[in-house]
Amino acid sequence: MHVAGGCPQLFLKFLIAMLLWSTLGTAYGSVRSEYEVKAAFLYNFTRLITWSEPSEEGARLTICVFGRDPFGGVLQNLNGRVSQGRALELNYPASLEEIDRCQVLFVGAGKDRDLAEITDYAHARQILTISEIPDFVDEGGIIGYVKEGNVIRFEINLLSAQQAGLQINSRLLELALRVIR
Amino acid sequence: MSNHWRWQYWPLRTKLLLLTVSISTLGILLVCTSLVVVENRTYEAQLESELGVIADILTEQSAAALLFEDSQQVKTILSSLNQIETIEQVCVYNVSGDVMSALNGTGYEPCPSLDVDPAVGFVGDYYRLLEPVTLDGDIVGQFYLMSRLEVLREHIWTFIVISFSVGVGILVLLIWVASRLQRLISEPIVELSNAADRISNEHDYSIRVPVYGKDELGILGSAFNEMIGTIQQQNQKILQSKNDLERTVAERTSELSLANRELEAFSFSVSHDLRQPLRAVEGFGQALEEDCRDQLDDTGLDYLARIRAATVRMGGLIDGMLVLSRVSRQAMEVERVDLSAMLAEILEELQDTTDTVPSEVTIQPDMQVVGDERMLRIAFQNLLENAWKYTSKNEKRAIDVSACEEHNSITIALKDNGVGFDMKYVDKLFVAFNRLHTPAQFSGTGLGLATVDRVVRRHFGRVFAESPIDSGACFYVELPRPERGAESGLQQQATR
């Protein structure tokens, strides 16, 4: 206070400098774009979730993007990467019937109206549903992206996951912003 | 006093005790040291494995958080380590090597950069650990942990103190046991040594040492006892034979003195008893010659003269025997004798009583000897009389007496120009009743030189003679020098 009272101009300069530095810092911290982060999360989810249905040896893990693809080309980086010993494969089904081969289903924006139908269909086939639609987990989805300020977080609906027969690593649950049990 | 601190003066039991104690101290020291080293290793290994387990758990827990770059979650996970006080610093790095989260203990130090491999393991006062965080075999980050070792150090110090206290306790116990057990060895030796000491001091050969066991000490004890037994037997034998010898000597001595007394009594009584009838023969012979001279013819007178001459000779013989027996048994009175003066007196008597042959006698002046004056007078009277007698048929008589002093003896030589004697019979010269001349040539009893020999022998000297052909005879009397030793020897002889 004494400093502020004595030299208000100096204090202001300091404040500005701090502000500048902090924004710069965050800019440096989130060098990656929002969808790069989300794509990385998507990959990480596949590593921490276990499908109880036994898959035959060497089977691929298919990630399907249903509806509008918000990722641009970022998701292509995942193509060919390996998670839990299974190579990743991208797929873009056009209709609900085509998603049977998928293990992960990213529900794009614009599918909010059929959300219950999609999640039920997917969970019946042990498909992990992920979406950035707000309140996705409340609508019955399993993992939903949430933006908290600049930081990307996620929520988990454990009940839906259990219904779908998916096992979620407890470490993942700890990291979730909210878990519906 | 300082000598008693030297090793060689230490008693055997102290040496044995010291030996045992030093060996056990060394052993205990080695055991304690190795225990401490082993304990240090074990504790380090335990610490390493504990920290390893902690690191494993934490890496497993933080793998997901690292994946999602959730530093808040990592911090939460790491905060559980706050309970472990010894942990100085924990750093979690993401896959690209940037610090995700850090936990600092007392001191604040920035997390080390992973560009260079940090020193891991036990370095200085810290234990450092760097472990990769993996998920499905993929490295998703690094886990770095640094722990202080004060607990380890404290534990080891406590261990050292306890183990060395126990070691000292064991050592005290060992000293106690050793001080008891060393007696097994030292006591027989000490007893042996004491027994040997007592035997040498008291000459008591009946002492025996107790024998313990069949080992070398037992053998030593039995051998010692046997040795002392042998010595005891031999000592007894020696003492017995000494007693026997003394008894024999005493017997012989008494026998000898009895014989001597008998002999002396015999010669004394012979001399005395013979003198009486002889005097009667002589007396009546004289009476016969004086009173009945007319009734005897020339033949009778001749016989009578022969009888009287024989009685005179016999009287001389008896006198000689008496003198001989006297010089043999008479006690000696030893004193310094002026031999020259004595010889001069004897010579004067001779010149007064006998023939008129012109005589030239030289006596070396101031000859001194040590001995009994009366005996020496008898001896030298005999020698001078002999010289006088055997020169009586010369036209001129020459007698020379001289002395030759040597280191421890004095030799007196009496030289005459008389008839001398045949050196063939020199051995018989000093034997009683042996004569080298007939009575017709020279009168004599054959006892004179025997008496001289006896007197000189009693003075621990010797007498000998030589006679070069046609140049008279020379008699040598060798007497011990008048020294203190000889004098005391003679004195002893005299008091016997």
Interface residues (C-beta under 8 A of the other chain):
Chain A: F41 N44 R47 L48 S83 Q84 G85 N169 R171 L172 E174 L175
Chain B: Q61 A63 A64 A65 L67 F68 D70 Q73 L135 D136
